[in-house]
Amino acid sequence: MNTIVAWGNTWQVKFAPHKTQLLHVSRSSAALRLICDGKTLVPQDEVEVLGVTYDCRLTFKAHIERLARESSGKLASLRMMSWLLDSKGLEVLYKVQVRSSMEYACLG
């Protein structure tokens, strides 16, 4: 971590320790202690980066559960509006509101 902070100082890049999160991804349960600009970083069970929730075992369970919950709510809203729109309008809303959020950050 000191190397990263030193690099930042060289290139006039400031790291914000209060915004820095530590996710320890390992089979080992050994405690990892990192210090960023004088602040000790506490390992987190989950970290969210650009809308994707990572957990320490990389199962993405919390991320998938959140997506399923949000998508279910969006689909319920679409069902309530179904009498207002034709099938093409519903398809467009589905693709924009539901499918796009489920496909975000997918590899396949």
N, C-alpha and C positions, 0 to 999 in steps of 0.2 A: 504494500500500500504506500509505503514511503517513496518508492520509485515512481509510482503514478502521480503522487502529489508533487514530487520534484520535477517530473516532466511538465506538469501543469504550470508550475512556477516559471520554468524556462520559457514556455510558450504563452505566458500570461493568461492561463486558463485557471479560473478559480472553481474548486469543487465545494459544494455545499454539503457539509456533513449531516445537517438536519434533513436533507433530501436523499441521502445515500442509504441504501438498504443492502443488507447482507443475506444472501440465501445460500446456505451450505448444502450442496448437492453431493452426497457421498454415502457409501454404505457404513462408513465409520461413524461412530457416535462421539468421537473425540471433540472436545470443545475447541472452537476456532475463535481466536481473538484478533480482531483487526482494529487499528486505530487510524482514523482519517482526520487529519488536521487537528489532532489533540482530542477528538471525540471517539470513544469506544463504540464500535458498531455491534449491535446486538443481533444475533442471527434471528431471522423471521421464519415462521412456518410457511408463509405465502408472501409472494411479491407480485404486484401487478405492474406490467410494463406494456405501454401502448395498448391497453385494453385486454391483454392476455394475462391470466392469473397462473403463475408458476408456483408449484409446491416443492418441498425439499425432496420428494420422491419422483417428481416429474410425471405424476399420474394425470394431471390436468382435471382432476375430479371437481374441484371448486369452480373452475372455469366452465366446464361442461354443464354443471348444475345451474350456474348463473345464466348461461345462454339458453338453456331449456326453459327456465322460469320466465326470462324476458320474452322469448319467442312465443311461449304459451299465452302470455298477456297480449302480445301483438296479434296473434291469431284470434283471440277472443274479440278484440276490437274489430278485426276484419269481419268476423261473423255478424257482429251487430250492424255493420255497414253494408252487408251483402245485399240487402233489398234496395239500396240506393244505386248500386253499380252493376254494370253488366259483367260478364265473365272476363272480358279483356281488361276492364278496369280493376277488377279484383286481382287478376294475374299480375298486373303492373305493380299494384300496391304490395302484393306478397313478395315479389322480387326485390322491390326497393326496401321494404321495411323488415321482412323476416329473413329471407334467404341471404341477403347481403350481409347481415350481421352474423349469421351462422357460418358463412363462408370466409369471413374475415380471418386472416392468418392461417388458413388451411393450406396444406401442401398439395392435396389431390384435387 
